């Protein structure tokens, strides 16, 4: 029975042994090479003390270490905890203390972020075995069961403290099938991934390897270099956020480079403008596909398909939608009591899928609050039309999506509030032409002070990850309040979003 992640990935490594699997820089691993590297990495984890069900932190750059050790963790029957290098050392230390990992795979270039990981967690650098090593068979199956934990993904919470989202083995096998079908990933695909692997890109890397495709990982994104790489390598599939698409379009116009083999640009985190869509279809062809999801229901809850994008050339209002429910996820709009609403009624977007989260790490109360019967509440407010297209109209939890990264306003507020010149602070997302949304801080100065942006920018640089820092500051005498006495963030956002259309990414 193919009920666990290692069941299916081991099978892919064997069935596709002579095909190219993974390229990083000038090095390409076949599936046999990858199987060998995974077997060696699994042995390294075992020698470091990892047993089935243990947690393993994965703190790696965009290189071969991430996918190799991702698969090795599966082979050990252990639980992956992928952490982003944009987290702070204190965030990473806090997560490690809460999850008590046995081992942390930490690339040397990120060692400065691992200084707060408890001493009883063994740290290893995560070297990988180069192609050409004598072949080693992938480890046997059986270390984990279908209901065992597969990974815990950490994301910001409305309390400002990262929350752990728990996923189990068999549901995540189904999620891999969703990635392949909804993401239009074929066996002959050549995927290019330039965004951080601990986020969506890592799941797309797994989906490509699940399908027997060829995955190329790059350390980062630069528009012109990425275009030229696509053209030179014959890339057929890539993942991006709209900011990246815009920059590639500008680079294509400036250089004349048109990647001929490209057939899918899967994007998410924000809509694309009608003008840019027309330009993208002219430059790349009808290849754009938008996803909407959450870490609690990874990557595919709804999809605005390639056909939808072509239709939107004549119906541009369709681009305000994030698409319709995918094959393996049901979507509803519900009221506060969990009742389903009718077409075009505004309420909370809710999901039901076999791959929604199994739990929050050590937060049963928070988990229970997310559900209304069978529906998982998303915290996003939207409506659904008579065809099933979902449009997001606001974000109940005040999350900001900037350049595809989730920023939780309370987390930023908690940091800014510690500055001695800040009396009160509220953080909201405002429109940004490249990033979709930018972090904007509205501040009531502390009594007797007159802070400026020049005072607060260095402070935010010192205490916040780059994508969480306010890009603008506004100083006011008081913050607007709702009738319940809470800060009225809708009122703070309204002047910035007037005439923009959609109030979320």
Protein Blocks (a to p, Z undefined) as FASTA:
>chain_A
ZZbfklmmmmmmmmmmmpcfbdghjbccdfklmmmmmmmmmmmmmmnopaehiacddddd
ddfklmmmmmmmmmnopacddddfkbcfklmmmmmmmnopabdcddfklmmmmmmgcfkl
ccdehiacdehiacdddddehjbcfkbcfbdcddddfkopacdddddfklmmmmmmmmmm
mnopafkbccddfbdfklmmlmmmmmmmmnopacdddfbdcfklmmmmmmmnopabdcdd
fklmmmmmmmmmmnopacfklcbdcdehiacdfklmmmmmmmnopabccddddfklghil
bccdfklmmmmmmmmmlmmpgbjadfklccddddfkopacdehiacddddddfkbcfbde
hilklmmmmpghjbccehiacdddfkopacdfbdfklpaceehiacdfklmmmmmmmpmk
bmbdcddddddfklopacdddddddehiacdfklmmmmmmmmpcfklpcfbdcddfbdcd
dfkopacfklmmmmmmgonlpabZZ
